[in-house]
Amino acid sequence: MPSAPLKPCTYPGCARLVSSGRCEDHPLAIQATRDPERQKLYDRKWQRRRRLHLSASPWCAECLRHDVYTAATDVHHLVPHRGNRTVFMTSPLESLCHECHSRITQAEGRGGLKVFDRRVSSAGGHPRENLSQCEESA
């Protein structure tokens, strides 16, 4: 029985023919995955709580502290839950944009240093001049 025709490698610019996906010269990067036990926390109850929180608080709290209106996309636990389901589902939350959430989460891993140096306006995330939001609000 004939097999399917070979296709080019899906890596940009590579024309090597493969049966599917990428050639051995361009393997997919290994993606970081959440611990399966911790992944269980992100169930329907959490999704509902997250959705309700974002609808009640649609703006990034960190950006608002600097008079910048940015739509919130992430929900941040103000109390670190460390995988504890009770803390995860009952601790206070904060709406954040993805950039602020990533920065704050990373800073918490470094000992709690928070830095705000975004260069966006309050209208649609357009770049501003060379001043950071902290310098502008001062």
N, C-alpha and C positions, 0 to 999 in steps of 0.2 A: 504494500500500500504506500503511495507517495506521501512524503512528509510536507509540511507547510514550507513555503519559500522562506529563505533567510531574510532577515531585516537588518538595517544598519543599527549599530550600537546606539543606545539612547543618550550616551554622553555627548554633550554639545561639540560638534566638529569632528567626531569620530565616525569614519565610514566603514569600519570593520563589520563584517556580516556575522550575525549571531542568530540563534533560533528565537531568543526573546531576551529582553532586558539589555544588560550591558556586557561588554566583553571582559575578559579576565584582567585587562590592563586598567579598566575603569570600574572597580567594584563600588557598590553603593556604600556611602559612609554609614558606619554603625551609629544608629540613633540611640540616644540615652532614653531609657525607659524607667518609668516610676516603679518602685517596689510593688509587687503584686498585692501585698497586704495593705499597703497605703492606697493603692488604686481602688480598693473596695470602698473607701470613704466617699468617692465621687459617684454616688448612686443617684437615683431619681429624687430622693429627699433633698440631697445637696443641690441638685440642679434646680429644683423648685425654689429652695431658699436663696440661691444665687440669683435666679431670675427675678424674684420678688425684691431682693435688695437693690439690684441694678435699676429696676423700674422706679423704686422709691428714691434712689440717689443716683441719678444718671450722669453726674459730673465727677471727674477725678478730684478727690479731696485734696491731694497733694498740689495739684495745679491750682485749685481754688485758693489755697493758702497764699499763692503768688498772683492772685487776680487774673488767672488764665482759665478760660472755659474750654476744657477738653473732655470729650465723651469718654465715660468710663467703660472699660471692656472687661476688667478683671475685678475680682472681689478678694480682698486681703484680710486675713485673720489678724486682729490686733493682739490677740494672745496666741503665742506659738502653740500649736496643738501637738506636735511631735508624734502624730499618728494616733493620738487618743481620740476615739470616736465621740465621746461626750463633749470634750473641749471643742472638737471640730464642728459639731452641730449646734453648740450653745454659745460659743464665744462671740464677742462683738466683732462686727465686720466693718470694712471701709472700702468704698468704691474707688478704684484707681484705673488710670489708663495703663496699657501694657508696659509702656516705657518706665513709668514710675514704679509699677509693681515689680518689674524685673530689677530695677535699681535698688529698691527697698529690700526685697528678698535677698539680693546679693549682699547688701550692706549688713543685714542681720546676721549673715554667716560670717562677717568680718568683725562683729562686735557692735553693731548698731549705728555705724556712721551713716548719716543721711546727707546726700548732696543734691541740690537742685540747680541744674545748669542748663535747662532747656532753652532753646532759642526759637520758640514758636509764638505766634500771635494767638489771640483768643478767637480769631475767626478762621476756622478751617485749617489750622496748623501751618500757616504760611511763614516762611523764615523772616526773622527780624534782622536788625542790624547786628553788630558785633557785641551787643550787651546781653548778658544773661538775664533771666527773669528776676533773679535776686537783685542785680544791680539796678534794674529798672524800677523796682518797687521801693528802693531805698531813697 
